[in-house]
Amino acid sequence: MIDPRSLSLLWPSLLWLLLAVPLLGVFYLRMMRRRRLVARRYASLETVSGGGAGAFRDRGGLGRWRHVPAILLLLGLTSLIFAITRPSAIIMLPSRVETVMLAMDVSGSMRADDVKPNRITAAQAAAKTFVDEQPGNVRVGVVSIAGAAAVVQSPTDNREDIFQTIDRFQLQRGTALGSGILISLATLLPGEGINVEKILNGPEARPAGRELGAAKSDSGEAKPVPPGSNTAAVIVLLSDGHSNTGPDPLKMAEMAANYGVRIFTVGIGTPEGSVLTTDGWSMRVKLDEDTLKKIATMTGGEYFRAGNAPDLKKIYKYLSAKLAFEKHQSTEVTAIFVGLGAALAMLAVLMSLLWFNRIL
């Protein structure tokens, strides 16, 4: 699949050759006009020959359809000339995503009803739709994020187990987004030796050395990989963006970026938020987009905002399609336009021979 927005030309200066197409169109119209004049002048000959003259067979009731072969030929020529400019585009190919970690905020702020019927109910419904639309070969794991983060479903291809896990969410106090990212990353990359306990219990909750998320070079020194370069593993983080405990989510996002793992963030809620009342206390919980945007940008992912339940479902559907296909490097697609042009020209010739017993 070609991304048309990425189309570029290596030799754009040759586009002037396309001027030949309208000139040929004018020539064709003049030729058709001359044929009509000849047909009128020698109408008696057509009557005598019983309509057998090939030059006049295109008057057999085809009407405007008689111009179709010429139009196809001009389109084919346009495609062939365009191919001379050496067009290039980014090719969309099936993704190699193997595992998706769905990290979901289950803190008390998810009771807010600025997203109807409330944030957590809308999030659960949309998450199940997202899981259901994943290809059968993609494993999905679930991490719940509250005052602490935990793997509530190890990566699996059993969709029913995942649905039941999502339905069992219980809201709790606190939001540790950094812990959620860390736990998701450690689950995605079990062979990388990420020391979760050391990071969570460290004085600054900041990993060091190997735990910064670096692939070791030949010299044994830590060497980060490009953000987003790991196409087999993805984290989808859904939250209202407020983190009040655990390691800094931006430092954990940096760690994910160094491992090449993308984080797609979905902000649920509205900027004006909603007032929650708990144990006699009232507070307004708003969507903190800045943190979620930074997490996505740092890791090569994308940020989405869901202000209502339908938006949330659309976002997850878009994510499903995005994860199913990956953009690859720009590739010259000249052969595609050559093939299209040749096919259109051949079709034009065949139709002309079939209808008029001649080539145009």
N, C-alpha and C positions, 0 to 999 in steps of 0.2 A: 504494500500500500504506500502511495506517495503522498507526502504532506505538501499540498499545493502552495502553501504559504512560504515554503522554503525554496521554491523554484528559482534558480539563477542561471545565467548564461555565461559560458566561458568565452565565447566569441560574439558578443552582442552587436558588434559593428556590422555583422552580416545580415542583420534584420532587414536591411534595405532591399534584399532579394525578394521579400514578400510583396513588393510592389508589382511583381510579375503576375500575381494572382488576380488582382482587379483588372489588369490589362488583358489577361486571357479571358476573363469574364466578359469584358466588352467585345473582344474578338468573337466569342461564342454567340453573343446576342446579334452581332452584325451578320454572322454566318447563318443563323436561323432566319433572320429577316430576308436575306438573299434567297434562301430556299423557299420561303413562302411566296416570294415574287415569281420565282421560276415555276412553282407549282401552279400558280394562277395562270401564268402565260401558256403553260403546256397542259392545262387541265384536260384538253381533248385527248392527248396522248395517253393519259392515265385511264380514261374511259375505254379507249381502244384496247389497251393491254390488260384490262380487267383488274387494275390495281396491282399488277405483279412487279412493277418497277421498284427496286429496293429503295431508290431515292425518295419515294413518297410513302413508304410503309409506316412512317411515324405519324400519319394522319388517321390512324385507325381507332380513334376514340380514346387515346390515352390522356388527352388534355394536358394539364400542367404536369402530370406524372412523367411526361416525356423529357422533362428537364432534370429528373433525379440523377441519371448517370453523370451528367455534366457537373452537377453540384457535388456529387461524391468524388469525382475526379479532382475538382478544385480543392476540396477539403483534404484529399490525400496529398495533393501537391503542397498545400500549406503545411501539413505535418512533416513532409520530407524536407522542405526548405527550413522549417523551424529546427529540424534535427541537425542541420548544418551548423547552427549556432552553438552546438554542444551544450544542451541544457543539463543542469545538475539539480538534484533535490535530495532531501533527507528521506530515506526509505524507512517505513514503519514495518517492522517484522514482529512475529510472535515473541512475547516476552519469555525470559528464562526464570521468572520469579517462581521460587519453589516453596517459600515459607513466608507467611504474613503474620505478624504479631499485632493483635488488636488490643491496644491499651486504652482502657475506658475509665474515666473519672467516675467514681461512685461516692464522692464526698457529699456532705449534707446540702451544699449549694445546688446540687442537681435536682433538688425538690422544687426549685423555682419554676413558676408557671408562665414565664415570659415566652416559653415554647410550649404549646399546648399538646397534650393535657399537662405535662410537665417535662422538664429536660430529660430525666432518666427514662421515662416511658417512651418518649420519642426516640431517644438514643438507642434503646433496646430494639425497637421495631426496625429502625434503619440499619442497625448492625446486623441483624439477622438477614435482611435483604442483601446486604453486602456479602455476607458469608455464602448465601445461597447462590450468588451469581459468580463465585470464583470457579475457575476450571477444576475439574475433578482431581487433577494431579497436584494442585496447590494445597499445602497443609496450612491450617490456620490455628494459631494459639491465642489465648485470651489472658490478659493481665488486668487485674482490678487495681485501681489507684484510689487510696483514701489517705489516712494518716501514715500508712505503710503500703507498699506495693507487694503483690503476690501473684504467682502464676496460678490461675484458677482452672486453666485448661492447657495442657501441653499441646504443642502442634500436632494436629491430626487431620485426616481427611474425612473423618466421620462427622458429617454435618449435624446430625441429630444430637450428638454429645455437645457440640458447640452451642446449639440453640438452647439446650437445657441449662448450660452454664450461664449464658446471658440472662435467661429468665430468673436465675437464682440470685441475682445481684441484690445485696442489702446495703443501703446507704450508711456511711460511717462518718466520724468526725475527721477533719484534717484533709489536706491534699498534698501529696508528695510526688509532684510530677517528675522530678529528677530521679527518684527511686523507680518510678514506673518505666522511664526510659532505660535505666540501668538494667533492671530485671528483664525487660524485653530484649535488650541487646545480648545479655548473657545467655538467654534462652535460645536466641537465634544463632549464636556462635559458641556452642559448647566446647569446641576444641581450641578456643583462643586463650583459655586460662584466665578469664576475667575474675579477679578476686572481689566478689560482691561484698563480702563482710568487711574487708579492709577498707573499701571505698565508703561504705555506709557508716562505719565507725571511726573513720579517720577524722583528725581535728578540723580539716577544711572540707572533708568529703570530696577531695579531688584526687583522681588517680594519677599515678606517676609511672614513668618508664613504659614498660610493656602495656600497663593498664590504661595508658592514654589512648589506646586504640591504634596501635601501630603495628604494621607488619615488619618483622625483622629483616634487615638487609643482610647481604652476604657477610658483612663485617660484624654482625651481631647487634648492631645499634638499632634502636627503634626508628622506624621510618613510616610516617603516615601515608596512607594511600589516598588518591583523589576522592573528594566527596561524591557520593552517588555511584562509585565504580563497582560496588557490590550489587549486581543485578539479580541475585538469587534470594536476597532477604530484604524485607521491607517492614517498617513499623508504621501503623496507622494510629495516631493518638487523638482521642476525642476528649475534650475538656472545656471548661469555661475559662481556663488560663490561669487561675489563681493558685499559686503554690506557696504554702506556709510552713512546710516542714521538709526535712530530708535534704539531700544534696542539691546544689544549684542546678536547675534544669538546663541552663545554658551550657554549663560545664559538661553535663552528661550528653547534651547534643553535640558538643565538640568531640567528645569521645566517639559517638556514633559516626560523626563525619570522618574521623581519622580511620575508622574501620570501613569506610565507604558505604555505610548503611543509610539509606534515605528515610526520613521521617515525614510523613504527610500528616499535617495537623488540621483538625476540624474544630473550629470554635463554635460552641453551642450556647445560645443565649443572645441577648441584645445589649448594646452599649449602655442603655439606660437601666437595664437590669430589672430586678423584682425584689420586693421586700419580703424577707422570711422572718417568722416569729418562732423562737424556740426557747422554752423555759423562761418565758417572760421577757426575753430579749428580742429586739427587732433589729435587723440589719439589711442593708441593700446589697445584693450580690450582682455584680456587673460582669460583662464579658471582658477579659483582659486579652486583647488581641495582640499586643506588642510582643509578649513572650512567645506566643504560638507562632507568630510570623517569623521571629528570629530563629526559632528552632527549625522551622521548615527551610528557611534560606540557608542556614549554616550547613545543612545536611544534603542540600540538593533536591529537597522535596518541594511541596506546595502547601500553601495555607488556604483553607476554605472557611467561610462563615455561614452558619446555618441559623437564620433568625426565626425559622418556623419548621414544623415537622416535614412538610412537602420539600422544602429546600434541603433538609438533611438527607432525605431519601434520594433526591437528585444528585447530591454531592457523592453519596456512596455509589450510585450507579455510574457516575463519571469516573470515580476512582477504579471501579471494577474494570471499565473499558480501558482506562489508562494503564493499569497493571497487566492487562492482557496483551498489550502491544508496547514495544519499546522503540524509541527513535534511535536510529543508527547514523553513522557519519554520512556526510554528503557524498552522493554517488552519481556519476554521470549516467543519465538515462536516455542518451541518444538513441540506443537500440529500440527503446519502446516507441519513440516517435517514428523511427524508420519503419518498424513493423506495422504500426497503425497506418502510416501513409501508403505503404505497399498494399495492405489489405483493402483500403478504401479504393485505391486505383484499380485493383483486380476486380473488385465487386462492380465498379462502374463499367469496366470493359465487358464483363459477363452479362450484365443487365442490358447493355447496349446491343450486344450480339443477339441476345435472346429476343429483344423487342423489335429491333430495327434491321437485324441481319448485317450490321456494320458497326464500326467503332465510332460512336457519336456522329 
